[in-house]
């Protein structure tokens, strides 16, 4: 029952995180050279794989109810923060995430650091490593949080994240510029709703609460958070900053 | 080491960038965990209360941020 929402949530969440990482890695590669950009990103991906391989199986040794409560709590802290930001973006209170602008900012900052030395460029490696680690940690957390919710969910969640990585790598190779065509802000809104729904469901399970309709209540939670987020965005709209004339 | 330190700080911020918001979520979860199973509420009501509180915290947190409260 949870397999499809798990794959969808892991795929969509990973897609937005990998797109953000790709923007910076592309900026690093185009300004400081591809050797450092790809080397830094690859080192971070390797470290993230080790982290996921260590954490995932370790969770299976903890009683499921405790895992549900702990993961549900973390997922709610993470997901509600994420959804709140998406609501504020949707209401126009904070600016929409713009990959083209992020790319321009990063390339300007990297150019200002002076010419790249020959061979391995420490700035390129460090920048690509840091952004891949920061965005990748979010992916690892989401995959483990979604995967730890039930027996056999870790593989579908990992599959969703791996598919997102594949899509983003292919887009990066094909386009050689930031992926601005994907409706990232809308995706983030949807992912926030899914993370909150999963977090609430598992926290409730961990507390020993009974969900009406059992696993089907996950769909009701998704609809509930979606409705609350839409109404809140509408209520927040009057607080948009005024545009300069 | 500097890069790893920055990564660690960013990772912490994923969960706790607004203390009041995070505190409200944790407080509501703790209250639900301790109190709800002992109340003997009718079937499903406890789960609905859990969701309603979290939805309220989300709406209040967003509105507070929009008004410039955090």
Interface residues (C-beta under 8 A of the other chain):
Chain A: X69 X73 X74 X76 X77 X78 X80 X81 X83 X84 X87 X88 X91 X93 X126 X129 X130 X133 X134 X137 X138 X141 X196 X200 X203 X204 X206 X207 X208 X209 X210 X211 X212 X217 X221 X224 X225 X228 X229 X231 X232 X233 X235 X236 X239
Chain B: X3 X6 X7 X10 X11 X14 X15 X16 X17 X18 X21 X22 X25 X26 X29 X32 X33 X36 X37 X43 X44 X46 X47 X48 X50 X51 X54 X55 X57 X58 X59 X61 X62 X63 X65 X66 X67 X68
